[in-house]
Amino acid sequence: MISANPSSLKKILAAFHNEMIKTTALKYPWLGLALSAAMPFFCAIGFSQMGAAKNLNGVSFLSNSTQLAATSLIPIFVLIHAALLIVSETEQGTYRDALCRPLGRSEFLFSKLFAAALFSLMLLAVNIISGLIVAKWKYQLGAVMDGETVLVSGTTIAASILIAALLTMLPIFALLSFGFFMSAIARTYAGAIGFALGINIGIQPLKYFIPVGNAHLDKYIFSSYLDTGFSMLNELASGISISWNSPNVIRCVVISAIYTTVFLFTAFIIFHKRDLNK
């Protein structure tokens, strides 16, 4: 793997900088960020047309709009971006030039992984920021009230939004790692994106019907926890007491961490064993 020395860190940072420059030159990352930022506005319109707006406060609106983005739009762009990270270099053979700088294989992979993680974080961040703006503008954002009684303080709400965002990033990182793994084993753009999206989309309806012990497969698939953080925030917005160390939250953390570790470890092993002359 990579040694923790200043020289390696400098190489990673330099490669990370180059990777971010390449990312900003592409169109689809900007499209993803724009759609993620616009989604709360579309949600506000949709909720109003369905008559659901009158039952929402600012916090419940934010939680609902972010859940929608985290389970639909954001995963698509995270997967596409991650699936292209390695195969975009291997299909064109440009990774040979990168590794002759000299840049080690681990440093090469870490720079791409960090750039993808930053992009994924930005996708969620712009959605939450935009959601906060809409919630402040159209709904009551702050403490959850019942008449004159404060059910949940504004400080608790702010801390809970941050915790919900962190919990959401865990399965998103697992999703990123899956796309990264597919990029390491694929030989073409179409193969990497097709298999990554196809497997992710295909498993969604099936996971609720495949029994595993006393539960179903969904309990053990990281994508089932993309909405965990903000669904709990939605309960808090209704004045319901919640616990951030509940069994479901613990499963979210553990399962996401396991998938992330397995996918990344396997991707690194595969790339390290790859013959650069092919």
Steps between C-alpha positions, in 0.01 A plus 500: 500500500621853563765614744418799718786726401504862378610399151204265449255753643631769266459267204145416604411868544651588162315214331181595690534856369535371144203270550282789617605705198394213273171467687415869465567476126223241462133586456321230699641600844363850452167355385488284811573792730244720324226237519582421863475869589177540303326197646369670819334766283331228293397325822345820635292533184401134510404507868287810440316341208434183702370703793768362730666835565251595773609198705871584483729720701846604385674200653257243362524660155880483513496137611252395231673681214844374605373142534369521145832628367707251699304201371458601136707779343822500703569123470482520121766769472716345772496166319567647156791706630651215701458249217703722267788570737732216401355371174527848345878465540537129420288499183703785351831387647563837667561336838841388373600864459372583848697216657821614330513840680597309725171435676437174683189297433363560849565874472327497161193326646486708818503825303203382294319370806540828689378699199194275468430528872511879477261498203259271689515723805429805284196332344344453842620834637347712221173312540487563875601866465236553231247316717579726794446806281161375380402391852585845637324679217182291474464326838577558865861391552630477853369356823209255473205659675158389620327833544718684750671184621848416371511129418850498351744789534670665205840386628385139507360535149828645368705221659257238370526633143877462520473146642245406233734628228792300640286186518390552140860534382589153633285300253587755231869420557411130478326570169806693383720205596278264302533720192876523561517119515304466173737751339797288608370178344335643186684548172266751335295806594176327405584193704588696813197729494260234373586241762520753784162656427340172393597311815404790726162552335429128466564420865261766633166319447647153557656571839157523666397150387815293554496349850820492704444324831217670686525817289527593134801593289425872530630496859844410367519726193659842557264681261214425740652750741531800267194657662567391859639830629235729355209264568596526867522878464147490359383322816672766709322768296171346612602533864578129538795418723778318312826328589808528279635172637199291404552154343413636155763775527759249619419274204535800267849575633625140517361376168614811312849467650522130409397553139730801462798307638437189288443687175800731541735224615400282205531787252850584627609135478367463145669816378829415669506164322409643161756466221573854384602376156150379418 
